[in-house]
Structure formats: C-alpha cells, structure tokens
Amino acid sequence: MRHRNQVLIAGGLITIGTLAFTLIRSLDRHPLGNRNVPEPAKPVELERYLGRWYEIARYEQRFERGCKAATANYSLRQDGNIDVVNRCRKPGGKHSEARGIAKIVDRRSNAKFKVSFFGPFYGDYWILDHGDDYSWSIVGEPSGRYLWILSREANPGNDAVAKLVSRVAAVGYDTSMLVMNEP
C-alpha cells in the first residue's frame, strides 16, 4: 500500500511538472523584441492620456492577428480604474472588439498598468514614452514581447511614423518585427 501511494505521488508530480513545462513553453511563443525593456521615460498625466488612440504599428500577437484600423479607447471609471475598449477590422471586413479593465499599479508615474480582458488574469501595460503633447505613445511591457506605437491621428504621416520607429529602435526594440497597421 505504501509503495502504491509513492507511485501515485510520483506520477502526480511528473504530471504537474509536465503541465508546468508545457505552460512555460506556451508563454514563450511570442518572439522577443527587446531583452532590456526600459522603465517608462516620464510620468503620465492620466487625464491627458485617456481617449482614443490609433495603432500605428505593433508586434504581432495571436489576439490581433490580421487586425486593421485598430484603435484603443481609454476612459476613467468611478472606481479609479480605466475602461479599455480595443477595436479593429478583421479579414473579410468583420469588426472585433475587446473590452477590459486597467488598474494603475504605479500611482507616482501613472505609467504602469495591469490590464485584464479575461477575468482575473492581468498583463502588464507600460507607457514607455509619450509626446509632451500626448500626440503619440509607445507601449510595451517588461518581457519585451509586446509593443505598440500609438498616435492620436489615424494617419500621422510618414515623417512622424519614421520618427516613432526610430524612437522605438533607440530604446532597444527590434523594429524588423513591427507590423504596420493599415487605417
């Protein structure tokens, strides 16, 4: 009986280990675009950051695959958190919408959030840099696997986009991984 219990425990540990390994490997699917993600460059005035942003470029992720004309809308909730509404046009013209909640985790800078689109699961959202006039923003997170370049204009112009891509490169991101958004 004791041997049987030891075998069951060993089998359970092997199963848990295999599941943990599988989970860790699945988290590693996204390519690494920056091994040394910087801390946010400056504080964020939350009321100026709220509103509509247009995605100019991103690192491709499964949840945004094929998205065109992507936007993000941020609005302050009564509880101090932020409502997030992301929209895009998928292949075939179908529109997609994802609603989430962002919690500010660094009240001194207002540049680090935790965002959830799936119940209790939250991911990092760091406003790495932004224009003094809040006309553009570079968003990432500590793993270096996610990146977005956002603008207040759907079409900010080639010069503005080139400057933003250069800024992303200057803080260590691999710009060859960028997927340019189409309006």
C-alpha positions in Angstrom: 0.0 0.0 0.0 2.8 2.4 0.9 4.6 1.6 -2.4 1.3 2.3 -4.3 1.0 5.7 -2.6 4.6 6.6 -3.5 3.9 5.6 -7.2 0.7 7.8 -7.2 2.6 10.7 -5.7 5.5 10.4 -8.2 3.0 10.1 -11.1 1.2 13.2 -9.9 4.5 15.1 -9.6 5.5 14.1 -13.1 2.1 15.2 -14.4 2.3 18.6 -12.6 5.9 19.0 -13.8 4.9 18.2 -17.4 1.9 20.7 -17.2 4.1 23.4 -15.8 6.7 22.9 -18.5 4.0 23.0 -21.2 2.6 26.2 -19.7 6.0 27.9 -19.5 6.7 26.9 -23.2 3.4 28.2 -24.3 4.2 31.6 -22.7 7.4 31.6 -24.7 5.6 31.6 -28.1 5.9 35.3 -28.8 9.3 36.4 -30.2 11.5 38.5 -28.0 11.9 42.1 -29.4 13.8 43.7 -26.6 15.9 42.0 -23.9 16.3 45.1 -21.8 13.0 46.9 -21.7 13.5 50.4 -20.2 11.5 51.8 -17.4 8.9 54.4 -18.6 10.7 57.6 -19.6 8.4 60.0 -17.9 5.2 60.3 -15.8 1.8 60.3 -17.5 -0.9 62.8 -16.8 -3.8 60.3 -16.9 -6.5 62.7 -17.9 -4.4 63.7 -21.0 -3.7 60.0 -21.9 -7.4 59.0 -21.8 -9.4 59.0 -25.0 -8.9 57.4 -28.4 -5.6 56.1 -29.8 -4.9 54.7 -33.2 -2.5 51.9 -33.6 0.3 52.8 -36.0 2.4 49.6 -35.5 2.7 46.6 -33.2 4.4 43.4 -32.6 2.0 40.7 -34.0 0.1 38.7 -31.4 -2.4 35.9 -31.7 -5.2 38.1 -30.4 -4.5 40.9 -33.0 -3.6 38.7 -36.0 -5.0 40.2 -39.2 -6.3 43.4 -37.4 -6.5 46.6 -39.5 -7.7 50.0 -38.4 -7.0 49.2 -34.7 -8.0 51.6 -32.1 -7.8 51.7 -28.3 -10.2 53.9 -26.2 -9.5 54.6 -22.5 -11.9 56.2 -20.1 -11.8 56.7 -16.4 -14.2 54.6 -14.2 -15.7 55.9 -11.0 -13.6 53.4 -9.0 -10.4 54.9 -10.4 -9.7 52.1 -12.8 -9.8 52.6 -16.6 -12.2 51.0 -19.1 -10.3 49.8 -22.1 -12.1 49.2 -25.5 -9.9 47.8 -28.3 -11.4 47.6 -31.8 -10.2 46.5 -35.2 -11.3 45.2 -38.6 -10.5 41.6 -39.2 -10.1 39.9 -42.6 -13.3 39.9 -44.5 -14.4 43.2 -43.0 -15.7 41.7 -39.7 -15.2 44.0 -36.7 -13.7 42.8 -33.5 -14.0 44.4 -30.1 -12.3 43.5 -26.8 -13.3 45.2 -23.5 -11.1 45.2 -20.5 -10.1 47.0 -17.3 -6.8 48.6 -16.5 -5.6 49.2 -12.9 -2.8 51.7 -12.3 0.0 50.0 -10.4 2.4 52.9 -10.1 0.5 56.0 -8.9 3.6 58.1 -8.8 4.2 57.9 -12.5 0.8 56.6 -13.8 2.9 54.9 -16.5 2.4 51.2 -15.4 -0.9 49.5 -15.6 -2.2 45.9 -15.2 -4.8 45.2 -17.9 -7.3 42.3 -18.0 -9.6 41.2 -20.8 -10.2 37.8 -19.2 -11.5 37.9 -15.7 -8.8 37.5 -13.0 -5.8 37.4 -15.5 -3.9 40.7 -15.8 -1.0 41.6 -18.0 1.5 44.5 -17.8 0.9 47.6 -19.9 3.7 50.2 -19.6 3.6 53.6 -21.3 7.3 53.6 -22.1 7.3 57.1 -23.7 4.9 59.7 -25.0 4.9 63.0 -26.7 4.8 66.0 -24.4 1.6 67.0 -26.2 0.2 63.4 -25.9 0.1 63.1 -29.7 2.0 59.7 -29.6 2.7 56.9 -27.2 5.0 53.9 -27.1 3.5 51.0 -25.1 5.3 47.8 -24.0 5.8 45.5 -21.0 8.7 44.0 -19.1 9.1 40.8 -21.2 10.0 42.7 -24.4 7.5 40.5 -26.4 4.7 43.1 -26.8 4.9 46.5 -28.3 2.5 49.1 -29.7 3.1 52.5 -31.3 0.1 54.7 -30.9 -1.0 58.1 -32.2 -3.9 60.4 -31.7 -4.2 60.6 -35.5 -5.1 57.6 -37.7 -2.6 58.8 -40.3 0.1 60.9 -38.7 2.2 61.0 -41.9 5.4 59.2 -43.0 7.8 61.5 -41.2 6.0 61.2 -37.8 5.9 57.4 -38.2 9.6 57.2 -39.1 10.5 59.3 -36.0 8.4 56.9 -33.8 10.0 53.8 -35.3 13.5 55.4 -34.7 12.5 56.2 -31.1 11.4 52.5 -30.6 14.8 51.4 -32.0 16.6 53.8 -29.7 15.1 52.2 -26.6 16.2 48.7 -27.8 13.3 47.2 -29.8 13.8 45.2 -32.9 11.9 47.2 -35.5 12.0 44.4 -38.1 9.3 42.7 -36.0 6.9 45.7 -36.3 3.6 45.1 -38.2 2.5 48.4 -39.6 -1.3 49.0 -39.2 -3.4 49.9 -42.1 -6.1 52.5 -41.5 
